[in-house]
Amino acid sequence: MGNVTVAVLGALGYGANIGKKGTSTDITFYNLKRGEDTVTLIEPTRYPERLAPLFYAVSLAKKAIVVVDQLDATLGECIVMLQCSDINNGYFILRNYIPKEKIEPLIKGTSLEKYEFVPDDPNFLREQLLTEASKQKAEVPEGQQVVGTVPVDHSFNVKGVGVVVLGVVAYGVVQKHEKLNVLPGGKSAEVRSIQKHDDDFDFAGEGDRVGLALKNVEVEDLDRGAVLTSDSSVKAASKLEAQASLVKYWQTALKQGMVMHVGHWTQFVTAKVETVSDAGDWRKPTLTLTLDKPLVHRSGDKAFLMYLEGAKLRVAGNLTLP
């Protein structure tokens, strides 16, 4: 069974043309399934009035569909968010007679340059995505100790089952009956069962959309942003000294005292800039940040750096986490 998770940007509700609607809060999930192959589509329901849903949709995804109805600041912000991600493959769907010559200059030199321009045909997209999902097969390597990490995006109690969390496996493998650390906070939980698109499995691998039934933990410990992991290299920090890289569209240098937001996995954390230093290039500053709650990460992970007070652009760039 393979899964591909796709951010659908630019046209709210477009995912309903491709899959069946699932969980819906500030982000909405649509699910598509054929045999053991599945596609998870995510739309940022509360975007553009809030930036966080756009971040969540892009952070959880491995592929993107960008529907272009008009050339405006919202499209530009979506493109910049994708540019700051590791999503280097996807589709552009152009409507309202917008030619691709209008889009190509906006994505030149970015990872989006590799995106395909495809027709507005849900049947075509459905087949393409299911074919890609069929190639994503997760396996547990024999004779090897395997670690895995699942950032939580939703959690709730289910009568007769107990605590259930939803998330996408960020990397590695998680297995039934495995004990996982709950970060931040230092608690642990045992995986009672694993579901992928309503079917039971003994394990789940990178990119799989999972529902994990857990024991020895309370739902209050598992808000969005909590991280379940068996990887000892995953840590939580309330203060960071990190190298930033600002996108070319960002117009001004970062200043001491600015209140930014750092996004990583399903975490969207407020951060105050304590110090800023650079070697003559203000687009490559080293920042000291104090966070309002611990950020869970691995050394070398890339995070999103955002500024909610930005007039036209709220996505500043990336951070390389220490």
Residue, then its C-alpha position, 0 to 999 in steps of 0.5 A: m500500500g502506497n500513499v502520496t499526500v498533496a497540498v491543493l492550493g488556489a481554489l477552495g474545495y477543488g479537492a472535492n473534485i478528486g477525492k472524498k471529504g474527510t476531516s475538516t477544521d482550518i485545513t480540510f482533507y480529501n481522500l482517494k483510494r484504489g485497492e491498497d493505494t491511497v491519495t491524501l489531499i489537503e486544502p488550507t481552509r482558513y487561508p488567506e485570512r490566516l497563514a498557518p493553514l497554508f503552512y500546515a497544508v504545505s508542511l504535510a505534503k510531498k506534492a502540490i496542485v496549484v490552481v490559478d484563477q488570477l494573478d494576485a498576492t495570494l498566488g504569490e504567497c503560495i508560490v513562496m511558501l512552496q519555494c521554502s518547502d521540499i516539494n519539488n514536484g507538482y502541477f499547475i492548473l491554469r484557468n480563466y485563460i491565463p497562459k503559462e507564460k504569465i507563470e513561468p517568470l514567477i517560478k524561474g530558478t525555483s523548485l516550482e520550475k519543475y511543476e507540470f502544466v496540466p489540464d483542469d481534468p479531475n479524472f486525469l489528476r486522479e489517475q496520475l496521483l493514484t499511479e504515483a501512490s502505487k510506487q510508494k511502498a513502505e517496508v520494515p527492513e529486516g534485521q534493522q532497528v527502525v525509528g520513525t516520527v509522526p507529527v500530530d495534526h488532530s487528536f480526539n477520544v473515540k468511544g470504545v477505542g480511546v485516544v486517537v491521533l491523525g498525522v503523516v509519517a514524517y520519516g522512518v517507520v512506526q509499528k503496532h505495539e511500539k512505544l513512542n516518546v511524546l514531545p514536547g513534555g517527555k511522556s510516552a505512549e504505546v501504539r495500540s493500532i494503526q489505520k491507514h484510510d480505515d484499514d488496519f496495518d501492523f506498520a506505516g512508513e514515510g508519507d503514510r497518512v495514519g490514525l494511531a490509537l494510543k494508550n498510556v497518554e491523554v488527548e490533552d498531551l496531543d494537541r496539534g504540533a505534538v510529535l510522536t517519535s522513537d528517534s532519540s535524535v529528536k529534541a525540543a528547544s525553547k531557544l534557537e541560534a539558527q542560520a536563516s535564508l530569506v527569499k528574494y521577495w523579502q524586502t527588509a532586514l530582520k531586526q532585534g525585537m521582531v515577533m516571527h513564527v517558526g513552522h516545522w512539521t505541524q508546529f507553528v510557534t511564536a518566536k522573538v528575535e533576540t539578536v541578528s548578525d550577518a557577514g554583510d549579507w542581510r538575507k543570510p543572517t544568524l538569528t537567536l530566537t526565544l520561542d513561546k513553547p519548545l520546538v521539536h526537531r532534529s539537527g539540520d532540519k529545515a523550518f519555515l520562517m514567517y512574519l504575520e505582520g507582513a503587508k503583502l508577503r508573510v513568508a520570510g524564508n527558511l531556518t536551518l535548525p541547530 
